[in-house]
Amino acid sequence: MERTLVNITIDPENLPADFPEMAKQDKEIVGKWKEDGTLQHVFLKEAQNGVVFIFSDVDKEKVEILIKTLPIYKIQKSVEYLSVKELF
């Protein structure tokens, strides 16, 4: 099964004043992705400086388009997209 892993990093020391509203909007969008099966997993990084998404059976180009719709994308320091395959 082909998956796309997305690693978004933000700077938690320099968040905009409207970050709580951004986070709420992100949660709603991501919730819809989970409901429709587009998104398999989402993880908050231990350092709380970003998130990791795992998309299943969605091509990388579509994942890039989806990620750019997130409010958090506007404040990202970096975004890494990796195409991965499950070994076991």
Secondary structure, 3 states (H helix, E strand, C coil): CEEEEEEEEECHHHCCCCHHHHHHHHHHHHHHHHHCCCEEEEEECCCCCEEEEEEECCCHHHHHHHHCCCHHHHHEEEEEEEEEECCC
